[in-house]
Amino acid sequence: MSRRRPAKEPERFELKVAEVYQSLKNLNKSKLRIFYSIGKYGVDKVPFIVTNILKDIPKSTVYNYYGRYIRKGRIKVLGLPNVFKLGLKIVHVFFSKAPKILPAEDFVVFKTKLYSSEAELYTRYVVPYGREALLEEVIDIAKEYNIVDRYEFELSTLGYEVARGHTWFDFKTRKWKLDWAGFVEDVVKAPAEMPEVLKHYTYPKVKLDPIDLEIVKNKERKATVTMVEVARKLKKTPQALRYHYVRHVEKNELIYGNKMFYLHYPMRDKLGRRSEFGLFKISFTSEGNLAKFVNALDMKPFAHTVWRLEDGRTALVDVNVPCGDMAKFVDALRHLEANRVLRKFTYYPIDIDTAILRELPYGLYSFRNMDWTFDYQKYLETIEKASK
């Protein structure tokens, strides 16, 4: 009998987001508290969670849910690389019309179509330090060739993953009751201390070696991957991998968090109506009010990720609500606008079926130059060919 060859790894790992999301079923308070705690502290902090956070839940229950849902992969969990420490910046680009080709697509890590008169396509880039102006220049050249129309170009902090919890779940009726009036009050009362992740627009760059980068890549693909598994792939000893992980990756916090692909409510309700996904660009009247808004999201089920834009008072917020509730969230934002918590906001409905998440372009990292290769000439030639 011939041995089965292991599947070849893709050159660049990517996910169709709508296919990966899993809706939590048979909800109970323990399950929701466990997932909230893992989302807040990380998949590698389960022993800490058991000992210090969920003391009233049996240890076996916590490990059971962790094993069944996360360790076995029923819920996809990715590691989040600190791209600043890897020598990259984050750029958000909203295209008014979906371009024929994406300029410098090598550095696109997320893209999705939008149902908006303001923009048809949202993309998130990572770009090497000092090349932000070059990326904008490439997009401007694509505009000159009529490949790109209008666009918005925004730099930001790392993404802050909201710890989503069981607030608003009625355990008696076993239904979600989203309290938008209460959310407005929560924003006003919330602390004005900015979460640590949203305080920084850069970090000192860390010197990498090939093993460090391989660990980061494997952690990004699967947050629960062990150093034994990575060692097997690289044909190295587990001890060598463990050394690099502890002394380089963990010590330098090259992975700063996790992204968990689960939803608190079904993708479709009993009537077949799709839950709603949207991206909000919200300008606040002060940095303190932005911090209050972000802190008020804690334990709520609807906000996934927040990025703070470079002006300091504007945030991008990734939102998912049951069908019919997006209009209520918009109304809550209008109340906050009337109360002068925020200045203005723009809502971009997301076509979640087109959302693609891609890993960092690890193949473009040069250990010789200790930098990422941004091939300006190649991107210009691609634009010229597409214009013919």
C-alpha positions in Angstrom: 0.0 0.0 0.0 1.4 3.4 -1.0 1.9 6.0 1.6 -0.3 9.1 1.4 1.6 12.2 0.6 1.0 15.1 3.0 -1.0 17.9 1.4 1.3 20.7 0.0 0.9 23.9 2.0 -0.4 26.9 -0.1 2.1 29.6 -1.0 -0.1 32.1 0.8 -2.8 31.1 3.3 -6.2 32.8 2.9 -9.7 32.3 4.2 -13.2 33.0 2.8 -14.5 34.6 5.9 -18.2 33.6 5.5 -17.3 29.9 5.2 -15.1 30.0 8.4 -17.5 31.7 10.8 -19.3 29.3 13.2 -22.4 30.3 15.1 -22.5 29.2 18.7 -25.4 26.9 19.5 -27.0 25.6 22.7 -25.9 28.8 24.6 -25.5 28.7 28.3 -23.8 31.1 30.7 -20.8 28.9 31.3 -20.1 28.5 27.5 -20.4 32.3 26.9 -18.2 33.2 29.8 -15.6 30.6 28.7 -15.5 32.0 25.2 -15.4 35.6 26.5 -12.4 34.8 28.7 -10.5 33.0 26.0 -11.2 35.9 23.6 -10.0 38.4 26.2 -6.9 36.6 27.5 -5.9 34.3 24.6 -6.0 30.6 23.6 -2.6 30.0 25.3 -3.9 31.4 28.6 -6.4 28.7 29.5 -4.5 27.5 32.7 -4.5 31.2 33.9 -8.2 31.5 33.0 -9.1 28.3 35.0 -7.0 29.4 38.0 -7.7 33.1 38.2 -10.8 34.1 36.2 -13.4 31.3 36.1 -12.9 29.8 39.6 -16.6 29.0 39.9 -16.7 26.9 36.7 -15.3 23.3 37.0 -11.9 23.0 35.5 -13.0 20.0 33.4 -15.8 22.1 31.9 -13.4 24.9 30.7 -11.0 22.4 29.2 -13.9 20.4 27.6 -15.1 23.5 25.8 -11.6 24.5 24.9 -10.8 21.1 23.5 -14.1 20.5 21.7 -14.3 23.8 20.0 -10.9 25.4 19.7 -8.2 22.7 20.0 -10.1 20.4 17.6 -10.6 23.3 15.2 -14.4 23.6 15.2 -13.8 27.3 15.8 -11.0 28.8 13.7 -8.6 30.8 15.8 -5.7 32.8 14.1 -2.8 34.4 15.8 -2.4 38.2 15.3 1.2 39.2 14.4 2.3 42.5 15.7 3.1 43.8 12.2 4.8 46.9 13.5 7.5 44.9 15.2 7.9 42.9 12.0 8.6 46.2 10.1 5.1 46.8 8.5 2.5 49.5 8.8 -1.3 49.1 8.4 -3.1 51.0 5.7 -6.9 50.9 5.0 -8.0 51.8 1.5 -11.6 52.5 0.5 -12.1 52.4 -3.3 -15.1 54.3 -4.7 -15.2 51.8 -7.6 -13.8 48.2 -7.5 -10.6 48.4 -9.6 -9.9 46.0 -12.4 -6.7 45.0 -10.5 -5.6 45.9 -7.0 -2.4 48.0 -6.9 0.4 46.3 -5.1 -1.9 43.3 -4.3 1.0 41.4 -2.8 0.5 43.5 0.4 -3.3 43.1 0.6 -4.2 41.1 3.7 -8.0 41.7 3.6 -10.6 42.7 1.0 -14.3 42.8 0.7 -17.0 44.3 -1.5 -19.2 47.0 0.1 -22.9 47.9 -0.5 -22.3 51.6 -0.3 -22.5 54.7 -2.5 -19.3 55.9 -0.7 -17.1 52.9 -1.7 -17.4 49.6 -3.5 -14.3 47.9 -2.1 -12.5 48.0 1.2 -8.9 46.7 1.4 -6.5 46.4 4.2 -2.8 46.6 3.3 0.4 46.0 5.3 3.3 47.9 3.8 7.0 48.1 4.8 8.1 51.0 7.0 8.8 54.0 4.9 7.0 52.7 1.8 3.6 54.1 2.7 4.1 57.1 0.3 5.2 54.6 -2.4 2.0 52.6 -2.0 -0.1 55.8 -2.3 1.9 56.7 -5.4 1.2 53.3 -7.0 -2.5 53.8 -6.3 -2.3 57.4 -7.8 -0.6 56.0 -10.9 -3.4 53.4 -11.2 -5.8 56.3 -11.0 -4.0 58.1 -13.9 -4.5 54.9 -15.9 -8.2 54.9 -15.0 -7.9 51.7 -13.1 -8.7 53.4 -9.9 -11.3 56.1 -9.3 -11.6 58.0 -6.0 -10.1 56.4 -2.9 -9.5 57.0 0.8 -6.1 56.1 2.3 -5.8 55.7 6.1 -3.0 54.5 8.4 -4.0 53.0 11.8 -3.0 51.2 14.9 -3.1 47.4 15.2 -6.6 46.0 15.4 -8.1 45.7 18.9 -10.1 42.5 19.2 -13.2 43.1 21.3 -13.9 40.5 24.0 -17.5 39.5 23.1 -19.6 38.3 26.0 -23.1 37.4 27.2 -24.4 40.8 28.0 -27.9 41.1 26.3 -28.5 37.4 26.2 -31.7 36.5 28.1 -31.1 33.0 29.6 -34.8 32.5 30.4 -36.1 33.0 26.8 -32.7 31.9 25.4 -32.7 34.8 23.0 -30.5 37.9 22.3 -32.1 41.2 23.3 -29.8 43.9 22.0 -30.3 46.9 24.3 -29.2 49.9 22.1 -30.5 52.6 24.5 -28.5 50.9 27.3 -25.4 50.9 25.0 -25.7 54.7 24.6 -25.7 55.0 28.4 -22.8 52.6 28.7 -20.7 54.7 26.4 -21.3 57.9 28.5 -20.4 56.0 31.7 -17.4 54.0 30.4 -13.8 54.8 31.4 -11.9 57.2 29.1 -8.6 55.1 29.3 -7.6 54.0 25.8 -6.9 50.2 25.4 -3.1 49.6 25.2 -3.3 48.2 21.6 -4.9 51.5 20.4 -2.3 53.8 21.9 0.5 52.9 19.5 1.0 53.7 15.8 4.4 52.0 15.7 6.7 49.8 17.8 10.4 49.3 17.5 11.3 46.8 14.8 12.5 43.4 16.0 15.4 41.6 14.3 14.1 38.3 12.9 15.7 35.0 11.8 14.1 32.4 9.5 12.8 30.2 12.4 11.2 33.2 14.2 9.3 34.1 11.0 8.2 30.5 10.5 6.8 30.4 14.0 4.9 33.7 13.5 3.6 32.4 10.2 2.3 29.1 11.7 0.9 30.9 14.7 -1.0 33.3 12.4 -2.4 30.3 10.5 -3.4 28.4 13.6 -3.1 30.1 17.1 -3.1 26.7 18.9 -0.3 25.2 16.9 2.4 23.6 19.1 6.2 23.9 18.7 6.3 20.1 18.2 4.0 20.5 15.1 6.1 23.4 13.7 9.3 21.5 14.4 8.0 18.5 12.4 7.2 20.8 9.4 10.7 22.4 9.6 12.5 19.2 10.4 14.0 20.8 13.5 14.1 19.6 17.1 11.1 20.7 19.3 13.7 22.1 21.8 15.1 24.4 19.1 11.7 25.6 18.2 10.7 26.1 21.9 13.9 28.2 22.4 13.0 30.5 19.5 9.4 30.7 20.6 10.1 31.6 24.2 13.3 33.8 23.7 12.3 35.6 20.5 8.6 35.3 19.6 7.0 35.3 23.1 9.5 37.7 24.7 9.1 40.3 22.0 5.3 39.7 21.8 5.4 39.2 18.1 1.9 37.6 18.4 -0.2 40.1 20.3 -3.5 38.4 20.4 -6.0 36.0 18.6 -8.9 36.3 16.2 -11.7 33.9 16.9 -14.1 33.1 14.1 -17.4 32.6 15.8 -20.7 34.4 16.0 -23.0 34.8 18.9 -26.1 34.4 16.8 -26.9 32.4 13.6 -25.6 33.5 10.2 -29.3 33.2 9.2 -32.4 33.4 11.4 -35.4 31.0 11.3 -36.9 33.1 8.4 -33.7 32.7 6.4 -32.7 36.3 6.8 -28.9 36.9 6.8 -27.3 38.6 9.8 -25.8 41.9 8.9 -22.1 42.8 8.6 -20.8 46.4 8.4 -17.8 48.6 8.8 -18.2 51.9 10.5 -15.9 54.9 10.2 -16.6 57.0 13.3 -15.1 60.4 14.2 -15.3 61.3 17.8 -15.3 64.7 19.5 -12.2 63.7 21.6 -9.8 60.8 22.1 -11.4 60.2 25.5 -14.8 59.7 23.9 -13.3 57.2 21.4 -11.8 55.3 24.4 -15.2 55.4 26.2 -16.9 53.9 23.1 -14.4 51.1 22.7 -14.6 50.3 26.5 -18.4 50.2 26.3 -18.1 47.4 23.6 -16.7 45.0 26.2 -19.0 42.0 26.9 -21.3 43.0 24.1 -21.8 40.5 21.2 -21.8 42.8 18.1 -18.4 44.5 17.6 -15.4 42.4 16.5 -12.4 44.6 15.7 -11.5 48.3 16.2 -8.7 50.2 14.5 -7.8 53.7 15.6 -6.9 55.9 12.6 -3.9 58.2 12.5 -5.8 61.4 13.4 -6.3 59.9 16.9 -10.0 60.6 17.1 -11.4 58.3 14.4 -12.0 54.6 14.5 -12.9 51.8 12.1 -15.3 49.4 13.8 -16.2 45.9 12.4 -19.8 45.0 13.3 -22.1 42.0 13.0 -25.7 42.1 14.2 -28.9 40.0 13.6 -31.0 41.0 10.6 -32.8 44.3 11.4 -30.6 45.5 14.2 -28.1 47.4 12.1 -30.6 50.3 11.7 -31.0 50.3 15.5 -27.2 50.5 15.9 -27.1 53.4 13.4 -29.8 55.1 15.5 -27.7 54.6 18.6 -24.8 56.3 16.9 -27.1 59.2 16.0 -28.0 59.6 19.7 -24.3 59.7 20.5 -23.8 62.3 17.8 -26.6 64.4 19.3 -24.9 64.1 22.7 -21.6 65.3 21.1 -19.8 62.1 21.9 -19.1 61.6 18.2 -18.8 64.1 15.3 -19.9 62.0 12.4 -19.9 58.5 11.0 -20.1 56.6 7.8 -21.6 53.1 7.4 -20.3 50.7 4.9 -22.4 47.5 4.6 -20.2 44.5 3.9 -20.9 41.7 1.4 -19.5 39.0 3.7 -19.6 36.4 0.9 -16.8 38.3 -0.8 -14.6 38.8 2.3 -11.1 37.3 2.0 -8.5 37.3 4.8 -4.9 36.6 3.8 -1.8 36.0 5.9 1.2 38.3 5.7 3.3 38.1 2.5 6.0 36.1 4.2 7.6 35.2 0.9 8.5 38.8 0.4 10.7 39.1 3.5 14.5 39.2 2.7 16.8 38.0 5.4 19.7 39.4 3.5 18.3 42.9 3.7 16.3 42.3 6.9 13.3 44.0 5.2 10.2 43.4 3.1 10.6 43.6 -0.7 8.2 46.3 -2.1 8.7 45.9 -5.9 7.7 49.3 -7.1 8.7 48.7 -10.7 6.8 45.4 -10.9 3.6 47.1 -9.6 3.9 49.9 -12.2 4.3 47.3 -15.0 1.2 45.4 -13.8 -0.8 48.6 -13.9 0.5 49.4 -17.4 -0.5 45.9 -18.7 -3.9 46.1 -17.1 -4.6 49.5 -18.8 -4.1 48.1 -22.3 
